Amino acid sequence: MPKNRRLLVVARWPLGGIRTYMRYVYGRMDGDWEITILAASTPEDGALKADAEALGLRLVLSPPSVKGLLSCLVRTLAGRRYDLIQSQGFISAVIACAANIPFSRPHVLTVHGILEDRLLQGVKGRLKRLATNRAILSVDAVYAVSRDILAHLQEQVPGLAASRVRQVSILNGIDPAIFLAPGTPGAFRARHGIPADVFLFGFLGRFMPQKGFDKIVAALARLEEERPAGPDYRLVAVGSGDYKDFYARMAAERGVGGRIVFLPFQRDVAEIYRDLDAVVMPSNWEACPLQPMEALISGVPLVASDCIGLREVVRDTPALVVPGGEPEALTRAMASLLSGGAREQFQAFRQEASRRFDAARTAQQVERLFDEMIPAGESAA
């Protein structure tokens, strides 16, 4: 059956959390939306193409530059009528607002991050902030992926809270079945030569200052000093990013390089969780991270900072919350897990976590929002 409504998704950086969001949410929308993703080309085009094909989505790849994405977006809007534009992130929204001027299609901005002051300094930074603020105030709706992020945006953008822009928060979600499946415990350890009797901490994510990996290195150094005769342990650090080599050197300088196993991106993250004894997440900020949801549904003990976005996900869960993710408190939390006994309460929380973080709930709320953004009687199809 033909779809009745057309959604055009604009993604300047279709990577990481944004790509995962699109896979989880669009794959669970039950209504009659025909979805086109217009994304700037990246080294991960292959994965994005595979996702689009699996979900039956139309994918249009543009040149990687802002100018290339803008030009491609104008041509796409001119060549076909869409009922709604969804921008994934601030840069996408700035580009989409400019391209949408002649077409005036309803426009929803989905916010996956914060307005970082360090990126908005100097003349260029102030111009970026001005362009971003104008885009935010120009869209028809701002949809933040957590209440924390919406509150942050209302604080940072003058006039937003009292503006005509519709403002909502819809918590992210994941597919619980992936992490509830029994799988084959031990496969990940065996492949990477990690013995079954080694306590295995996990860090899964991009190597960037936001994620607080330097705090993990400092905590491991403290553990070495305070527990020289304690149980054997390792930290498996899975991900990519510009700071990976920097953190590897930092770990070597602090004498804990041998405690860390650095691995590139792994497609089957559920397999990793089956072999982890704990997950460590001392982030400086998050929007609405999926990693704690994955850990909690997998029943793996979780140590997390109380930063924006992350605190909202781990509230009222068994997670060990470390104020600021600071190394001293992080060390104590990791040491307590090494002593054992925490896993039972996390295992008991799995079903509640799977209900709370189910992406089907996210998709239902997103689809309801999209339906409400279309004026009565209008449809592109």
Secondary structure by P-SEA (a helix, b strand, c coil): ccccbbbbbbbccccaaaaaaaaaaaaccccccbbbbbcccccaaaaaaaaaaaabbbbbbccccaaaaaaaaaaaaaaccccbbbbccaaaaaaaaaaacccccbbbbbbcccccccccccaaaaaaaaaaaaaaaaccbbbbccaaaaaaaaaccccccccccbbbbbbbbccccccccccccaaaaaaaccccccbbbbbbcccccccaaaaaaaaaaaaaaccccccbbbbbbbbcccaaaaaaaaaaaacccccbbbbcccccaaaaaaaccccccccccccccaaaaaaaaaccbbbbcccaaaaaaaccccccccccccaaaaaaaaaaaaaccaaaaaaaaaaaaaaaccaaaaaaaaaaaaaaacccccccc
